[in-house]
Structure formats: structure tokens, C-alpha cells
Amino acid sequence: MKNIITDIDEVVLDLHTAYIEFLNTENIKYDHDLIFENGFYKTNDELWNRFWGSGFASRIPLLPHADKVLKRLKTAGHKIFALTAPEESGRASRMTQLNRDFPNIFNEIIISQNPKGKLISEIIARHNLDAKNTYFVDDGPQNIAAGLTVPDIKIFWIRHNINKDFPPKSPRVTTVNNILEFESAIS
């Protein structure tokens, strides 16, 4: 049995698409008006909070295969933990969506702004998990760096169009393009 700790945005939910739809309603042009830093868009706090408080945040589209992959992994007996960090205004809608779209999949859903390395260590300790049998999957370079602070876990970085120019520089990190490739890599 494996322990899987997964990020949510851009790993199982398509936050990027939902955010672009929201920006369109605000008459903000994604390619023109947003600034990118380290592979991710920077946005002002007020706009980001409006997004998380909007209806868009409660109906973020699933990425292809996400629901089927997580269901197969759970059915195979693996433990699955969700780590996500929406703004406070989006926490209730995030929890609602994860429970609605992925019923009975997650052993625990952690919504926190704390560094992911600390959160991973806490999950391992709280659930008495074997770190050598724990897999962490994320798309954020800063989160991969945080995961590298946890000894023995296996780390998977999901590369996509936004973050592709910022690959992690560690032999401990396996690169995959989506959750389906992640499933294949750990099988």
C-alpha cells in the first residue's frame, strides 16, 4: 500500500481555466494584464480574494483523468491525502468541491498556507506513515522544494504550460505531465 499526498490545483483541478474565466468577467486580459513570476501569475490580493469568493471557485473543472485515477488508487487500497492552500474566502467552497467531486477518496484534506514540507511531515507523523512508501505530487516549484526537505519520500512534479520553464533541479524529483502519468509511474 502506498501513501499519496497530492496538491489540488493544477494536479487534479484546473484552477488556471477557472481563473481565466473569472478574469474575463472582470475585463482583465490574461496574456496582457497579468504578470508572471517563477511560472505562476501574480495577482493583487483583492482580485485573488474576489476570485476565491466567487462562484468560479466552487466549480473549478477537473483535470482529465483526475477523478478516475484517484478512484483507482483508492480502490487499490492506497491512502490519499489532499494538500491545498486557497485563500480563506475560498476554503469552504474548496472543501465542498473536493467532497462532491471526489467522494470518499481522501483520508484527510488539509487546507493550510503552511509550507508543504512541514505539512507532509505532519501527515506522516499523524497517520504513522512509512515515509519510504509515501509519494508527494505537486506542480509548484516552491512546493517541490519544500517536499525535498522531507527525507525518504518520493517526489513527482507535474509539468504543464505555466510552470514548464521552472523544473526542479533534483535527482529526487520525477517529472510527469499529468495525474495519469503519475499513476503509471508509481504502478
N, C-alpha and C positions, 0 to 999 in steps of 0.2 A: 504494500500500500504506500502511495506517495502522498506527500503534503504539498498542496499547491497554494501559493499566496499570489494573488493576481491584483494588479491595478485594474481600474474600471475604464476610465476614459482613454479612448484610442486603443484599448485592448479588447474590450467586449462591447462598449458603447461608442457610437460615432459622434462624440462631442463636437468635433470640427464642423460637421454638416449642420448640426442644430445651431451652433453659434453663428454660422454664416447666414442661416435663415433668419435668426434674430437680428443680426446686423442689417440685413436687407429691410426689415421693418423699421429700423432706426435711420434709414437712408445713409448708412455707412458702407463704403465700398471696401470689401475685404482686401483686395490686392492693392488698393490705393491708399486707404486711410489708416491701416494698421501697421505697426512697427513690429518686426520680428527680432528676437534675441535668443540665441542658442537653440534655434529650431522651433521656438514657440512664440506665439503672438503675445505682445504686451498690450495691455488694455488698462484704461483707468478704472479705479476701484468702483466708481459709481456705475459705469456701464456694465462691468462684470457682475456687480450685485443685482442690477436690473435683470440681467440675463438669468441669474440663478433664481430670482423671484418670479420669473415669467413662466408661462405655460410651456415654453420650449424646454425648460429644464426638467419637466416631468415626463416628457415624451421624446427623449433622445433616442434616435434609431439604433437598433442593434447592428453591430458589425456582422458581415457574412459569417455564418457557421458558429457564432459565439454561443448561442443557446444550445445547439446540438452538441458541440464539443464539450461544454461544461456538463451537460446531462450525461454524456457517455462517460466522462471522467468520474462523475459522482456515482453512476451505476456500477462502474468498475471497482468501487469501494474506496476511492481516494478522498481525502479530506480537502475541502476547498475553502479558502479564506479570502474575503474581498477587502482590499485597502483602497480607500477613496478619500479625496480631500476637497469636496465642493465648498464654496463659501457657506457661511452659516445660513444665509437665506435660502439655500438650495438643499440643505441636509434632509429635511422631511420629504421633499419630492424625490431625492436620490434613494432614500430607504424604501419609499413606496414603489418606485420603478424597479429596483432590484428584486424586491419580494414578488412583484407582479410578473416580471419577465423571466425570472429565474427562481421559481418556487421550489423551496426545499433543497436548493443547490449548495448554499454557503453554510459552512459550520459556524461562521461568525462573519459579520460585516462590521468593519472598523471604519468609522468616519472621523478623520483626525488630520490636523495640519502638522502634527509632529513629524520629524524626519522618519522616512520609511525604514531606515536601518534600525532605529530604536523600536519601531512598531513590529518589525519582523522578529526581533529578539524577544519582545514581549509575548508575541503569539507563540513562539517556540516554547518559551518558559510556561506560559499559562496553560497550554494544551499538552505539555510534556512531549513535544515532538522531537523526533530524531532529525537534527539539522542536516545530516548527510543524505537524508531522504526527503529534503524539502526543496521545492522549486519555486523561485520567485520570477514572475514575468511582469515587465513594465515597458513603457515606451519613453519615459522621461530620462534623459541623460543624468540629471541630478539624482533621480531615484535609483538608477543603476549604481551610481557612485555610492549612495547610501547603503544599498544592498551589499556592496563589496566590503563593507565594514563588518558584516556578519560572517563569521567563519563557517566553512563547510557547506553552505547552501549552494545550490546550482542556480545560476542566473541566466535569464533569457531576456534579450532586448528585442522588442518588436519595432522593426524599421518601417517607416511609412514616408509619404511625400513631405511632411512637415519637418521631421527630425532626421532625415537621411544624411544630412551633411554633418551630423554630430555623433558619429558612432563611438561607443565606449572603447576605451583603449586598455583592455584587459583580456588576458587569455582565459580568465574565468567566465567570460560572458559569451554565450552562444547567441548569434543573431538569427532571427526568424522574421518573416514578413507578415505573419498573421497568427491568429489563435489556432488555426488548423495545422500550420507548420509546427507550432509549439506542441500540439498533441502528438504529432508524428515523431517529433524529436525525443519526447520522453517515453514513447512506447517501446 
